[in-house]
Amino acid sequence: MIKKEAFDKELQDLALFARTISHPARLAILRYLAETKTCISGDISDQLPLSRTTVSQHLQELKKMGLIHGEIEGSKVNYCLCNSDILKYKKMFEDFFKEMGTNETDLTINCEC
């Protein structure tokens, strides 16, 4: 048995999501798409301090996770946020942290940080 299989599917999904968004370039891509409030046709790498190849790799990871989708239109790709999947993971994170406590005093009971 693979060790991660010892954990329930929700925790596995949450961990995969966290790993996917753990890179600042991926967060920047998501933020850029959210701020534009529309699908982006063209080269997102113009908006980031990274090479096109690197941006393309990050876009593929976000697509694989279902956070964005890209549709080929002629010689360009239109990238859009997948709001339903983003909302699903947002709720998963909110539920996860809600289980730990809902206010600052609840979170500091076990630690003198």
VEXKOLTOR-434108 format. One record per atom (N, C-alpha, C): residue number from 1; residue in three letters; x, y, z; atom name. Coordinates in steps of 0.2 Angstrom, whole numbers, plus 5000, padded with zeros to 4 digits. Each point is the difference from the previous one (the first is absolute). Layout:
// VEXKOLTOR-434108
<site num="NUM" residuo="ALA" u="X" v="Y" w="Z" atomo="CA"/>
...
This chain:
// VEXKOLTOR-434108
<site num="1" residuo="MET" u="5004" v="4994" w="5000" atomo="N"/>
<site num="1" residuo="MET" u="4996" v="5006" w="5000" atomo="CA"/>
<site num="1" residuo="MET" u="5004" v="5006" w="5000" atomo="C"/>
<site num="2" residuo="ILE" u="4999" v="5005" w="4996" atomo="N"/>
<site num="2" residuo="ILE" u="5003" v="5006" w="5000" atomo="CA"/>
<site num="2" residuo="ILE" u="4998" v="5004" w="5006" atomo="C"/>
<site num="3" residuo="LYS" u="5005" v="5003" w="5003" atomo="N"/>
<site num="3" residuo="LYS" u="4998" v="5004" w="5007" atomo="CA"/>
<site num="3" residuo="LYS" u="4994" v="5005" w="4999" atomo="C"/>
<site num="4" residuo="LYS" u="5000" v="5004" w="4995" atomo="N"/>
<site num="4" residuo="LYS" u="4995" v="5005" w="4999" atomo="CA"/>
<site num="4" residuo="LYS" u="4993" v="4997" w="5000" atomo="C"/>
<site num="5" residuo="GLU" u="5000" v="4993" w="4998" atomo="N"/>
<site num="5" residuo="GLU" u="4993" v="4997" w="4999" atomo="CA"/>
<site num="5" residuo="GLU" u="4997" v="4998" w="5007" atomo="C"/>
<site num="6" residuo="ALA" u="5004" v="5001" w="5005" atomo="N"/>
<site num="6" residuo="ALA" u="4998" v="4999" w="5007" atomo="CA"/>
<site num="6" residuo="ALA" u="4996" v="5006" w="5002" atomo="C"/>
<site num="7" residuo="PHE" u="5000" v="5005" w="4996" atomo="N"/>
<site num="7" residuo="PHE" u="4996" v="5006" w="5002" atomo="CA"/>
<site num="7" residuo="PHE" u="4994" v="5001" w="4996" atomo="C"/>
<site num="8" residuo="ASP" u="4994" v="5003" w="5002" atomo="N"/>
<site num="8" residuo="ASP" u="4994" v="5000" w="4996" atomo="CA"/>
<site num="8" residuo="ASP" u="5001" v="5004" w="4994" atomo="C"/>
<site num="9" residuo="LYS" u="4996" v="4999" w="4995" atomo="N"/>
<site num="9" residuo="LYS" u="5000" v="5004" w="4994" atomo="CA"/>
<site num="9" residuo="LYS" u="5000" v="5007" w="5000" atomo="C"/>
<site num="10" residuo="GLU" u="4996" v="5003" w="5005" atomo="N"/>
<site num="10" residuo="GLU" u="4999" v="5007" w="5001" atomo="CA"/>
<site num="10" residuo="GLU" u="5007" v="5003" w="5002" atomo="C"/>
<site num="11" residuo="LEU" u="5004" v="4997" w="5004" atomo="N"/>
<site num="11" residuo="LEU" u="5006" v="5002" w="5002" atomo="CA"/>
<site num="11" residuo="LEU" u="5005" v="5000" w="4994" atomo="C"/>
<site num="12" residuo="GLN" u="5000" v="4994" w="4997" atomo="N"/>
<site num="12" residuo="GLN" u="5004" v="4999" w="4994" atomo="CA"/>
<site num="12" residuo="GLN" u="4999" v="5006" w="4995" atomo="C"/>
<site num="13" residuo="ASP" u="4993" v="5001" w="4998" atomo="N"/>
<site num="13" residuo="ASP" u="4999" v="5005" w="4996" atomo="CA"/>
<site num="13" residuo="ASP" u="5002" v="5007" w="5002" atomo="C"/>
<site num="14" residuo="LEU" u="4999" v="5002" w="5006" atomo="N"/>
<site num="14" residuo="LEU" u="5002" v="5006" w="5003" atomo="CA"/>
<site num="14" residuo="LEU" u="5008" v="5001" w="5000" atomo="C"/>
<site num="15" residuo="ALA" u="5003" v="4995" w="5001" atomo="N"/>
<site num="15" residuo="ALA" u="5008" v="5000" w="5000" atomo="CA"/>
<site num="15" residuo="ALA" u="5002" v="5001" w="4992" atomo="C"/>
<site num="16" residuo="LEU" u="4997" v="4997" w="4996" atomo="N"/>
<site num="16" residuo="LEU" u="5002" v="5001" w="4993" atomo="CA"/>
<site num="16" residuo="LEU" u="4998" v="5007" w="4997" atomo="C"/>
<site num="17" residuo="PHE" u="4994" v="5003" w="5003" atomo="N"/>
<site num="17" residuo="PHE" u="4999" v="5007" w="4998" atomo="CA"/>
<site num="17" residuo="PHE" u="5005" v="5004" w="5003" atomo="C"/>
<site num="18" residuo="ALA" u="5002" v="4999" w="5006" atomo="N"/>
<site num="18" residuo="ALA" u="5005" v="5004" w="5004" atomo="CA"/>
<site num="18" residuo="ALA" u="5007" v="5000" w="4996" atomo="C"/>
<site num="19" residuo="ARG" u="5001" v="4994" w="4998" atomo="N"/>
<site num="19" residuo="ARG" u="5007" v="4999" w="4996" atomo="CA"/>
<site num="19" residuo="ARG" u="4999" v="5004" w="4994" atomo="C"/>
<site num="20" residuo="THR" u="4995" v="5000" w="4996" atomo="N"/>
<site num="20" residuo="THR" u="4999" v="5003" w="4994" atomo="CA"/>
<site num="20" residuo="THR" u="5001" v="5008" w="5001" atomo="C"/>
<site num="21" residuo="ILE" u="4997" v="5003" w="5005" atomo="N"/>
<site num="21" residuo="ILE" u="5000" v="5007" w="5000" atomo="CA"/>
<site num="21" residuo="ILE" u="5006" v="5002" w="5005" atomo="C"/>
<site num="22" residuo="SER" u="5004" v="4996" w="5001" atomo="N"/>
<site num="22" residuo="SER" u="5006" v="5002" w="5005" atomo="CA"/>
<site num="22" residuo="SER" u="5005" v="5004" w="4996" atomo="C"/>
<site num="23" residuo="HIS" u="5000" v="5001" w="4994" atomo="N"/>
<site num="23" residuo="HIS" u="5005" v="5003" w="4996" atomo="CA"/>
<site num="23" residuo="HIS" u="4997" v="5008" w="4999" atomo="C"/>
<site num="24" residuo="PRO" u="5004" v="5005" w="5002" atomo="N"/>
<site num="24" residuo="PRO" u="4998" v="5007" w="4999" atomo="CA"/>
<site num="24" residuo="PRO" u="4998" v="5001" w="4992" atomo="C"/>
<site num="25" residuo="ALA" u="5003" v="4997" w="4996" atomo="N"/>
<site num="25" residuo="ALA" u="4998" v="5001" w="4993" atomo="CA"/>
<site num="25" residuo="ALA" u="4993" v="4998" w="4998" atomo="C"/>
<site num="26" residuo="ARG" u="4998" v="4994" w="5003" atomo="N"/>
<site num="26" residuo="ARG" u="4994" v="4998" w="4999" atomo="CA"/>
<site num="26" residuo="ARG" u="4994" v="5004" w="5003" atomo="C"/>
<site num="27" residuo="LEU" u="5002" v="5003" w="5006" atomo="N"/>
<site num="27" residuo="LEU" u="4996" v="5004" w="5004" atomo="CA"/>
<site num="27" residuo="LEU" u="4999" v="5007" w="4996" atomo="C"/>
<site num="28" residuo="ALA" u="5006" v="5002" w="4997" atomo="N"/>
<site num="28" residuo="ALA" u="4999" v="5006" w="4996" atomo="CA"/>
<site num="28" residuo="ALA" u="4996" v="4999" w="4994" atomo="C"/>
<site num="29" residuo="ILE" u="5000" v="4994" w="4997" atomo="N"/>
<site num="29" residuo="ILE" u="4996" v="4999" w="4994" atomo="CA"/>
<site num="29" residuo="ILE" u="4993" v="5000" w="5002" atomo="C"/>
<site num="30" residuo="LEU" u="4998" v="4997" w="5005" atomo="N"/>
<site num="30" residuo="LEU" u="4993" v="5000" w="5002" atomo="CA"/>
<site num="30" residuo="LEU" u="4998" v="5007" w="5002" atomo="C"/>
<site num="31" residuo="ARG" u="5004" v="5004" w="5003" atomo="N"/>
<site num="31" residuo="ARG" u="4998" v="5007" w="5002" atomo="CA"/>
<site num="31" residuo="ARG" u="4999" v="5004" w="4994" atomo="C"/>
<site num="32" residuo="TYR" u="5005" v="4999" w="4995" atomo="N"/>
<site num="32" residuo="TYR" u="4999" v="5004" w="4994" atomo="CA"/>
<site num="32" residuo="TYR" u="4994" v="4998" w="4996" atomo="C"/>
<site num="33" residuo="LEU" u="4998" v="4994" w="5000" atomo="N"/>
<site num="33" residuo="LEU" u="4994" v="4998" w="4996" atomo="CA"/>
<site num="33" residuo="LEU" u="4994" v="5002" w="5004" atomo="C"/>
<site num="34" residuo="ALA" u="5000" v="5000" w="5007" atomo="N"/>
<site num="34" residuo="ALA" u="4994" v="5003" w="5004" atomo="CA"/>
<site num="34" residuo="ALA" u="5000" v="5007" w="4999" atomo="C"/>
<site num="35" residuo="GLU" u="5005" v="5004" w="5000" atomo="N"/>
<site num="35" residuo="GLU" u="5000" v="5007" w="4999" atomo="CA"/>
<site num="35" residuo="GLU" u="4997" v="5002" w="4994" atomo="C"/>
<site num="36" residuo="THR" u="5002" v="4997" w="4994" atomo="N"/>
<site num="36" residuo="THR" u="4998" v="5002" w="4994" atomo="CA"/>
<site num="36" residuo="THR" u="4992" v="4998" w="4999" atomo="C"/>
<site num="37" residuo="LYS" u="4997" v="4996" w="5004" atomo="N"/>
<site num="37" residuo="LYS" u="4993" v="4998" w="5000" atomo="CA"/>
<site num="37" residuo="LYS" u="4998" v="4998" w="4993" atomo="C"/>
<site num="38" residuo="THR" u="5004" v="4997" w="4996" atomo="N"/>
<site num="38" residuo="THR" u="4998" v="4998" w="4993" atomo="CA"/>
<site num="38" residuo="THR" u="5006" v="4994" w="4998" atomo="C"/>
<site num="39" residuo="CYS" u="4998" v="4997" w="4995" atomo="N"/>
<site num="39" residuo="CYS" u="5005" v="4995" w="4997" atomo="CA"/>
<site num="39" residuo="CYS" u="5005" v="5004" w="4997" atomo="C"/>
<site num="40" residuo="ILE" u="5006" v="4998" w="5000" atomo="N"/>
<site num="40" residuo="ILE" u="5006" v="5003" w="4998" atomo="CA"/>
<site num="40" residuo="ILE" u="5002" v="4996" w="4993" atomo="C"/>
<site num="41" residuo="SER" u="5001" v="5004" w="4995" atomo="N"/>
<site num="41" residuo="SER" u="5002" v="4997" w="4994" atomo="CA"/>
<site num="41" residuo="SER" u="5007" v="5003" w="4999" atomo="C"/>
<site num="42" residuo="GLY" u="5005" v="4996" w="4999" atomo="N"/>
<site num="42" residuo="GLY" u="5006" v="5002" w="4999" atomo="CA"/>
<site num="42" residuo="GLY" u="5005" v="4998" w="5005" atomo="C"/>
<site num="43" residuo="ASP" u="5006" v="5003" w="5000" atomo="N"/>
<site num="43" residuo="ASP" u="5005" v="4998" w="5004" atomo="CA"/>
<site num="43" residuo="ASP" u="5000" v="5003" w="5007" atomo="C"/>
<site num="44" residuo="ILE" u="4999" v="4995" w="5005" atomo="N"/>
<site num="44" residuo="ILE" u="5000" v="5002" w="5007" atomo="CA"/>
<site num="44" residuo="ILE" u="5007" v="5002" w="5003" atomo="C"/>
<site num="45" residuo="SER" u="5005" v="4997" w="4996" atomo="N"/>
<site num="45" residuo="SER" u="5007" v="5001" w="5002" atomo="CA"/>
<site num="45" residuo="SER" u="5002" v="5008" w="5000" atomo="C"/>
<site num="46" residuo="ASP" u="4996" v="5004" w="4996" atomo="N"/>
<site num="46" residuo="ASP" u="5001" v="5007" w="4999" atomo="CA"/>
<site num="46" residuo="ASP" u="4999" v="5003" w="5007" atomo="C"/>
<site num="47" residuo="GLN" u="4996" v="4997" w="5004" atomo="N"/>
<site num="47" residuo="GLN" u="4998" v="5003" w="5007" atomo="CA"/>
<site num="47" residuo="GLN" u="5004" v="4997" w="5006" atomo="C"/>
<site num="48" residuo="LEU" u="5005" v="4996" w="4998" atomo="N"/>
<site num="48" residuo="LEU" u="5004" v="4997" w="5006" atomo="CA"/>
<site num="48" residuo="LEU" u="5007" v="5000" w="4998" atomo="C"/>
<site num="49" residuo="PRO" u="5004" v="5000" w="5005" atomo="N"/>
<site num="49" residuo="PRO" u="5007" v="5001" w="4999" atomo="CA"/>
<site num="49" residuo="PRO" u="5004" v="4993" w="4999" atomo="C"/>
<site num="50" residuo="LEU" u="4996" v="4996" w="4996" atomo="N"/>
<site num="50" residuo="LEU" u="5003" v="4993" w="4998" atomo="CA"/>
<site num="50" residuo="LEU" u="5000" v="4999" w="4993" atomo="C"/>
<site num="51" residuo="SER" u="5003" v="4995" w="4998" atomo="N"/>
<site num="51" residuo="SER" u="5001" v="4998" w="4993" atomo="CA"/>
<site num="51" residuo="SER" u="4993" v="4997" w="4998" atomo="C"/>
<site num="52" residuo="ARG" u="4999" v="5000" w="4993" atomo="N"/>
<site num="52" residuo="ARG" u="4993" v="4997" w="4998" atomo="CA"/>
<site num="52" residuo="ARG" u="5000" v="4993" w="5001" atomo="C"/>
<site num="53" residuo="THR" u="5006" v="4996" w="5000" atomo="N"/>
<site num="53" residuo="THR" u="5000" v="4993" w="5001" atomo="CA"/>
<site num="53" residuo="THR" u="4998" v="4999" w="5007" atomo="C"/>
<site num="54" residuo="THR" u="5003" v="5004" w="5005" atomo="N"/>
<site num="54" residuo="THR" u="4998" v="4999" w="5007" atomo="CA"/>
<site num="54" residuo="THR" u="4993" v="5001" w="5002" atomo="C"/>
<site num="55" residuo="VAL" u="4997" v="5006" w="4997" atomo="N"/>
<site num="55" residuo="VAL" u="4993" v="5002" w="5001" atomo="CA"/>
<site num="55" residuo="VAL" u="4996" v="4994" w="4997" atomo="C"/>
<site num="56" residuo="SER" u="5002" v="4997" w="4994" atomo="N"/>
<site num="56" residuo="SER" u="4996" v="4995" w="4997" atomo="CA"/>
<site num="56" residuo="SER" u="5000" v="4994" w="5005" atomo="C"/>
<site num="57" residuo="GLN" u="5005" v="4998" w="5003" atomo="N"/>
<site num="57" residuo="GLN" u="5000" v="4995" w="5005" atomo="CA"/>
<site num="57" residuo="GLN" u="4996" v="5001" w="5006" atomo="C"/>
<site num="58" residuo="HIS" u="5000" v="5006" w="5002" atomo="N"/>
<site num="58" residuo="HIS" u="4995" v="5002" w="5006" atomo="CA"/>
<site num="58" residuo="HIS" u="4993" v="4999" w="4998" atomo="C"/>
<site num="59" residuo="LEU" u="4998" v="5003" w="4994" atomo="N"/>
<site num="59" residuo="LEU" u="4994" v="4999" w="4997" atomo="CA"/>
<site num="59" residuo="LEU" u="4997" v="4993" w="4999" atomo="C"/>
<site num="60" residuo="GLN" u="5005" v="4996" w="4998" atomo="N"/>
<site num="60" residuo="GLN" u="4998" v="4993" w="5000" atomo="CA"/>
<site num="60" residuo="GLN" u="4998" v="4997" w="5007" atomo="C"/>
<site num="61" residuo="GLU" u="5004" v="5002" w="5005" atomo="N"/>
<site num="61" residuo="GLU" u="4998" v="4997" w="5007" atomo="CA"/>
<site num="61" residuo="GLU" u="4994" v="5003" w="5002" atomo="C"/>
<site num="62" residuo="LEU" u="4998" v="5006" w="4999" atomo="N"/>
<site num="62" residuo="LEU" u="4994" v="5003" w="5002" atomo="CA"/>
<site num="62" residuo="LEU" u="4994" v="4997" w="4996" atomo="C"/>
<site num="63" residuo="LYS" u="5001" v="4998" w="4993" atomo="N"/>
<site num="63" residuo="LYS" u="4995" v="4997" w="4996" atomo="CA"/>
<site num="63" residuo="LYS" u="4999" v="4993" w="5003" atomo="C"/>
<site num="64" residuo="LYS" u="5005" v="4996" w="5001" atomo="N"/>
<site num="64" residuo="LYS" u="5000" v="4993" w="5003" atomo="CA"/>
<site num="64" residuo="LYS" u="4996" v="5000" w="5006" atomo="C"/>
<site num="65" residuo="MET" u="5000" v="5005" w="5004" atomo="N"/>
<site num="65" residuo="MET" u="4997" v="5000" w="5007" atomo="CA"/>
<site num="65" residuo="MET" u="4992" v="5002" w="4998" atomo="C"/>
<site num="66" residuo="GLY" u="4999" v="5003" w="4995" atomo="N"/>
<site num="66" residuo="GLY" u="4993" v="5002" w="4998" atomo="CA"/>
<site num="66" residuo="GLY" u="4999" v="5007" w="5002" atomo="C"/>
<site num="67" residuo="LEU" u="5005" v="5004" w="5002" atomo="N"/>
<site num="67" residuo="LEU" u="4999" v="5007" w="5002" atomo="CA"/>
<site num="67" residuo="LEU" u="4999" v="5005" w="4994" atomo="C"/>
<site num="68" residuo="ILE" u="5003" v="4998" w="4995" atomo="N"/>
<site num="68" residuo="ILE" u="4999" v="5004" w="4994" atomo="CA"/>
<site num="68" residuo="ILE" u="4999" v="4996" w="4994" atomo="C"/>
<site num="69" residuo="HIS" u="4997" v="5002" w="4994" atomo="N"/>
<site num="69" residuo="HIS" u="5000" v="4997" w="4994" atomo="CA"/>
<site num="69" residuo="HIS" u="5002" v="5004" w="4995" atomo="C"/>
<site num="70" residuo="GLY" u="5003" v="4997" w="4994" atomo="N"/>
<site num="70" residuo="GLY" u="5002" v="5004" w="4995" atomo="CA"/>
<site num="70" residuo="GLY" u="4997" v="4997" w="4993" atomo="C"/>
<site num="71" residuo="GLU" u="4997" v="5004" w="4996" atomo="N"/>
<site num="71" residuo="GLU" u="4997" v="4997" w="4994" atomo="CA"/>
<site num="71" residuo="GLU" u="5004" v="5004" w="4994" atomo="C"/>
<site num="72" residuo="ILE" u="5002" v="4995" w="4996" atomo="N"/>
<site num="72" residuo="ILE" u="5004" v="5003" w="4994" atomo="CA"/>
<site num="72" residuo="ILE" u="4995" v="5004" w="4995" atomo="C"/>
<site num="73" residuo="GLU" u="5002" v="5006" w="4998" atomo="N"/>
<site num="73" residuo="GLU" u="4996" v="5004" w="4996" atomo="CA"/>
<site num="73" residuo="GLU" u="5005" v="5002" w="4995" atomo="C"/>
<site num="74" residuo="GLY" u="5000" v="4997" w="4994" atomo="N"/>
<site num="74" residuo="GLY" u="5005" v="5002" w="4995" atomo="CA"/>
<site num="74" residuo="GLY" u="5007" v="4998" w="5002" atomo="C"/>
<site num="75" residuo="SER" u="5004" v="5005" w="5000" atomo="N"/>
<site num="75" residuo="SER" u="5007" v="4999" w="5003" atomo="CA"/>
<site num="75" residuo="SER" u="5001" v="5002" w="5007" atomo="C"/>
<site num="76" residuo="LYS" u="4995" v="5002" w="5003" atomo="N"/>
<site num="76" residuo="LYS" u="5000" v="5002" w="5007" atomo="CA"/>
<site num="76" residuo="LYS" u="4996" v="4996" w="5005" atomo="C"/>
<site num="77" residuo="VAL" u="5001" v="5000" w="5006" atomo="N"/>
<site num="77" residuo="VAL" u="4997" v="4996" w="5005" atomo="CA"/>
<site num="77" residuo="VAL" u="4996" v="5005" w="5005" atomo="C"/>
<site num="78" residuo="ASN" u="4994" v="4999" w="5001" atomo="N"/>
<site num="78" residuo="ASN" u="4996" v="5004" w="5004" atomo="CA"/>
<site num="78" residuo="ASN" u="5000" v="4997" w="5007" atomo="C"/>
<site num="79" residuo="TYR" u="5003" v="5003" w="5005" atomo="N"/>
<site num="79" residuo="TYR" u="5000" v="4997" w="5007" atomo="CA"/>
<site num="79" residuo="TYR" u="4995" v="5003" w="5004" atomo="C"/>
<site num="80" residuo="CYS" u="4996" v="4996" w="5004" atomo="N"/>
<site num="80" residuo="CYS" u="4995" v="5002" w="5004" atomo="CA"/>
<site num="80" residuo="CYS" u="5000" v="4997" w="5007" atomo="C"/>
<site num="81" residuo="LEU" u="4998" v="5003" w="5005" atomo="N"/>
<site num="81" residuo="LEU" u="4999" v="4997" w="5007" atomo="CA"/>
<site num="81" residuo="LEU" u="4995" v="4995" w="5000" atomo="C"/>
<site num="82" residuo="CYS" u="5000" v="4994" w="5003" atomo="N"/>
<site num="82" residuo="CYS" u="4995" v="4996" w="5001" atomo="CA"/>
<site num="82" residuo="CYS" u="4997" v="5001" w="5007" atomo="C"/>
<site num="83" residuo="ASN" u="4995" v="5005" w="5000" atomo="N"/>
<site num="83" residuo="ASN" u="4997" v="5002" w="5006" atomo="CA"/>
<site num="83" residuo="ASN" u="4997" v="4994" w="5005" atomo="C"/>
<site num="84" residuo="SER" u="4997" v="4995" w="4997" atomo="N"/>
<site num="84" residuo="SER" u="4997" v="4995" w="5004" atomo="CA"/>
<site num="84" residuo="SER" u="5005" v="4996" w="5003" atomo="C"/>
<site num="85" residuo="ASP" u="5006" v="4999" w="4997" atomo="N"/>
<site num="85" residuo="ASP" u="5005" v="4996" w="5004" atomo="CA"/>
<site num="85" residuo="ASP" u="5004" v="5004" w="5005" atomo="C"/>
<site num="86" residuo="ILE" u="5001" v="5006" w="4998" atomo="N"/>
<site num="86" residuo="ILE" u="5003" v="5005" w="5005" atomo="CA"/>
<site num="86" residuo="ILE" u="4995" v="5000" w="5006" atomo="C"/>
<site num="87" residuo="LEU" u="4994" v="5001" w="5000" atomo="N"/>
<site num="87" residuo="LEU" u="4995" v="5001" w="5005" atomo="CA"/>
<site num="87" residuo="LEU" u="5000" v="4993" w="5004" atomo="C"/>
<site num="88" residuo="LYS" u="5001" v="4994" w="4997" atomo="N"/>
<site num="88" residuo="LYS" u="5000" v="4994" w="5003" atomo="CA"/>
<site num="88" residuo="LYS" u="5006" v="5000" w="5005" atomo="C"/>
<site num="89" residuo="TYR" u="5006" v="5002" w="4997" atomo="N"/>
<site num="89" residuo="TYR" u="5006" v="4999" w="5004" atomo="CA"/>
<site num="89" residuo="TYR" u="5000" v="5005" w="5006" atomo="C"/>
<site num="90" residuo="LYS" u="4997" v="5006" w="4999" atomo="N"/>
<site num="90" residuo="LYS" u="5000" v="5005" w="5005" atomo="CA"/>
<site num="90" residuo="LYS" u="4995" v="4998" w="5005" atomo="C"/>
<site num="91" residuo="LYS" u="4995" v="4997" w="4999" atomo="N"/>
<site num="91" residuo="LYS" u="4995" v="4997" w="5005" atomo="CA"/>
<site num="91" residuo="LYS" u="5004" v="4994" w="5004" atomo="C"/>
<site num="92" residuo="MET" u="5004" v="4996" w="4996" atomo="N"/>
<site num="92" residuo="MET" u="5004" v="4995" w="5004" atomo="CA"/>
<site num="92" residuo="MET" u="5004" v="5003" w="5005" atomo="C"/>
<site num="93" residuo="PHE" u="5004" v="5005" w="4998" atomo="N"/>
<site num="93" residuo="PHE" u="5005" v="5003" w="5004" atomo="CA"/>
<site num="93" residuo="PHE" u="4996" v="5004" w="5006" atomo="C"/>
<site num="94" residuo="GLU" u="4995" v="5003" w="4999" atomo="N"/>
<site num="94" residuo="GLU" u="4996" v="5003" w="5005" atomo="CA"/>
<site num="94" residuo="GLU" u="4997" v="4995" w="5005" atomo="C"/>
<site num="95" residuo="ASP" u="4998" v="4994" w="4998" atomo="N"/>
<site num="95" residuo="ASP" u="4997" v="4995" w="5004" atomo="CA"/>
<site num="95" residuo="ASP" u="5006" v="4997" w="5004" atomo="C"/>
<site num="96" residuo="PHE" u="5006" v="4999" w="4997" atomo="N"/>
<site num="96" residuo="PHE" u="5005" v="4997" w="5003" atomo="CA"/>
<site num="96" residuo="PHE" u="5003" v="5005" w="5006" atomo="C"/>
<site num="97" residuo="PHE" u="5000" v="5006" w="4999" atomo="N"/>
<site num="97" residuo="PHE" u="5003" v="5005" w="5005" atomo="CA"/>
<site num="97" residuo="PHE" u="4994" v="5001" w="5005" atomo="C"/>
<site num="98" residuo="LYS" u="4994" v="5000" w="4999" atomo="N"/>
<site num="98" residuo="LYS" u="4995" v="5001" w="5004" atomo="CA"/>
<site num="98" residuo="LYS" u="5000" v="4994" w="5006" atomo="C"/>
<site num="99" residuo="GLU" u="5002" v="4994" w="4998" atomo="N"/>
<site num="99" residuo="GLU" u="5000" v="4995" w="5004" atomo="CA"/>
<site num="99" residuo="GLU" u="5005" v="5001" w="5006" atomo="C"/>
<site num="100" residuo="MET" u="5005" v="5004" w="4998" atomo="N"/>
<site num="100" residuo="MET" u="5006" v="5002" w="5005" atomo="CA"/>
<site num="100" residuo="MET" u="4998" v="5005" w="5005" atomo="C"/>
<site num="101" residuo="GLY" u="4994" v="5004" w="4999" atomo="N"/>
<site num="101" residuo="GLY" u="4998" v="5005" w="5004" atomo="CA"/>
<site num="101" residuo="GLY" u="4999" v="5006" w="4996" atomo="C"/>
<site num="102" residuo="THR" u="4995" v="5004" w="5003" atomo="N"/>
<site num="102" residuo="THR" u="4998" v="5006" w="4996" atomo="CA"/>
<site num="102" residuo="THR" u="5002" v="5007" w="5002" atomo="C"/>
<site num="103" residuo="ASN" u="5004" v="5000" w="5005" atomo="N"/>
<site num="103" residuo="ASN" u="5002" v="5007" w="5002" atomo="CA"/>
<site num="103" residuo="ASN" u="5007" v="4999" w="5003" atomo="C"/>
<site num="104" residuo="GLU" u="5004" v="5006" w="5001" atomo="N"/>
<site num="104" residuo="GLU" u="5007" v="5000" w="5002" atomo="CA"/>
<site num="104" residuo="GLU" u="5001" v="4996" w="5006" atomo="C"/>
<site num="105" residuo="THR" u="4996" v="5001" w="5005" atomo="N"/>
<site num="105" residuo="THR" u="5001" v="4996" w="5007" atomo="CA"/>
<site num="105" residuo="THR" u="5000" v="4993" w="4999" atomo="C"/>
<site num="106" residuo="ASP" u="4995" v="4997" w="4996" atomo="N"/>
<site num="106" residuo="ASP" u="5000" v="4993" w="4999" atomo="CA"/>
<site num="106" residuo="ASP" u="5006" v="4997" w="4996" atomo="C"/>
<site num="107" residuo="LEU" u="5003" v="5004" w="4996" atomo="N"/>
<site num="107" residuo="LEU" u="5006" v="4998" w="4997" atomo="CA"/>
<site num="107" residuo="LEU" u="5007" v="5001" w="5004" atomo="C"/>
<site num="108" residuo="THR" u="5000" v="5004" w="5005" atomo="N"/>
<site num="108" residuo="THR" u="5006" v="5000" w="5004" atomo="CA"/>
<site num="108" residuo="THR" u="4999" v="4996" w="5007" atomo="C"/>
<site num="109" residuo="ILE" u="4995" v="4996" w="5001" atomo="N"/>
<site num="109" residuo="ILE" u="5000" v="4997" w="5006" atomo="CA"/>
<site num="109" residuo="ILE" u="5006" v="4995" w="5001" atomo="C"/>
<site num="110" residuo="ASN" u="5002" v="4997" w="4994" atomo="N"/>
<site num="110" residuo="ASN" u="5005" v="4994" w="5000" atomo="CA"/>
<site num="110" residuo="ASN" u="5007" v="5003" w="4999" atomo="C"/>
<site num="111" residuo="CYS" u="5001" v="5006" w="4999" atomo="N"/>
<site num="111" residuo="CYS" u="5006" v="5003" w="4999" atomo="CA"/>
<site num="111" residuo="CYS" u="5002" v="5007" w="5002" atomo="C"/>
<site num="112" residuo="GLU" u="5006" v="5001" w="5002" atomo="N"/>
<site num="112" residuo="GLU" u="5002" v="5006" w="5003" atomo="CA"/>
<site num="112" residuo="GLU" u="5004" v="5004" w="4995" atomo="C"/>
<site num="113" residuo="CYS" u="4998" v="4999" w="4993" atomo="N"/>
<site num="113" residuo="CYS" u="5004" v="5003" w="4995" atomo="CA"/>
<site num="113" residuo="CYS" u="5000" v="5008" w="5000" atomo="C"/>
